[in-house]
Structure formats: structure tokens, C-alpha cells
Amino acid sequence: MSFATVSQVNQWTVIRFSTDRLTDPFTVNEITTQLERAAATLPLRCQVAVSFSGVEFVSSQVIGLLLGLRETVTRRHGTLVLCKLGKHVLDVLKITKLDRQFTISDSLSKTIGIREKRARRAAEVEWMD
């Protein structure tokens, strides 16, 4: 089972999670594999948006994955934006003061420059906020 999806929208690599809890070791290992695979193919000046829509809880290992992804994106002179963070996830980042290390957005659509009324195909709006 896939717990994360990686897609290209405009110039952005969009990562979305399909579970509300990123705490189970099996789930986190699967996500680790998927994110490492996606990170390995990121181009220079990449733009990456990670949507936490529907995610309620994360483990410290997931926070570590995000730090690793941030490092990879930074080395490639890219942009990383965390979108749609739930209260618990945002609290974890604030407590650890990691909220200062990431760009955080409340809207995936606004971040990647898609407006719902401009989308023409259902596939373009299936992941919308």
C-alpha cells in the first residue's frame, strides 16, 4: 500500500499523504522509501510542496524525513513548502522550533499557483484544498 503520492503540477513536485497518522513504523518506512525515491530525481531549482491535509499526527522520524528533504532541496537551490499543517503537526514544529526552518502555507492551491476555477480537468482538482 502506498501512503504517499508524488505528482507533478505545473513546476511543482507535490507530495501528499493518504493516511491521517504518520506514526506507525511500517507506514513511516514506506513513506521514507517513497520520499527518498522522489528526492533522488529532483532537478536543480526544484519546487516541492508537501501537503499534510488530513494528517493529524506525525512521529519524530517523519520530522527527520522532512529535515532530510529540506537539506536535499536546499542543496539543489530549490524551494520546499509544507502545506495544510494540522494543529498537532504545527504544534510539534513550534515546540521543536522547526517551524522557523520551513516555509509553511495554509493552502496547497495558492502555493503551487492553481486556482480551482481555472482547472479544466477533474485530475487537476482532485487534490485541491
N, C-alpha and C positions, 0 to 999 in steps of 0.2 A: 504494500500500500504506500502511496505517495502522500507525504504530509506537507509538502511544499510544491508549489508550481512556479516555474520560471518562464516568463514570456517577454517578448519584445513589443513595446508600444512606443511609437514614434522613435525617438533616440534613446529611450529608457529601457533598462532591464528591470522588470517588475517581478518581485518575489512576493508570493502570497502564501500564507499558511492555511491549511484546511482542517485544523483542529483548534479547539479552544484552550488546550493545555499543552504547553511545551515543557513538560516536566518529566515524563516517563523516559527512562534511559533508552528504550528501544526507539521511541519517537525521535528523541534528540540525536541518536546515532544516524537514523535515516536522514534527518534534516542536515546533519553535518556532511554526510556524503553528497547530498544534493547541492548544498551551498559551495562545497569545495569544487565540485564539478563546474558549477556556474562561474565561480570566481576564476577558475583556470582559463576561461575563454573570454574574459573581459578585455576589451580593447583599451588603448590609451584614451584618456579623457572620457571615460565611461561615465554614464549616469545611471545610478542604481537606486531604486525605490523599494523599500521593504515595508509591506503592508501588514499591520498587526490587527486588522479588522476582525473582530470576533475572538481574538486571543485574550484570555483572561489571566493566565498565569504562565510564567516562564521560570526556568531554572537558571542557576548561576552559569551552567555550561552554555546555555543559549546566549547569555550576555557575553561570555567569552567568544562565542562564534561571531557575534556582532562586532566585537573589537577586532577580531582577525579579519573580517570582511572590510572593516573601515581601513585597516592597515593596507590591505591589498588595493582597495580603491584609491587610497592616498598615494601609494607608490605609482599608480597609473595616472596620476594627476586628474582623478575623477571626482565625482560628486556622489555622496551617499546620503539619502534622506530616509528617516524612519517615519512611517505614516500611520495614522489611526491608532495610536497607542491607547490601550485601555488604562483605567485608573491604576490597577495593580502594577502593570508593566512600567508605567510612567513613575509610580512611586519607587519602584526598585531602582530605576535610573537616577532619580533625585537623591535617594538615600545614599547611593554609592557615588554621587556627584558625577556620574557618567552622562547625565543629561547635558552637561557642558561640552562633552566630547562629540556629540552628534547633532545634526540638523534634524529637527522634529517638526512634522507638519500634521495638521488635523485633517487633511484631505489629500487622498491619492490623486484624485482627478485634477485638482489645482496644481499639484506638484509636477505632474507629467504633462500638463497643458492640454488636457482633453476636456471638452465641455460636452455634457450629456446631450444637449440639443443639436450639436454638430455631428454626433456619431451617426453613421448611416447603417451599420450592420449590427445585428444582435451580438456578434462576437466582440465587438468593440466596447459594449457596455456591460457585459456580463460581470465584470469585476468592479464596476463603478461603486462609489461610496453610497 
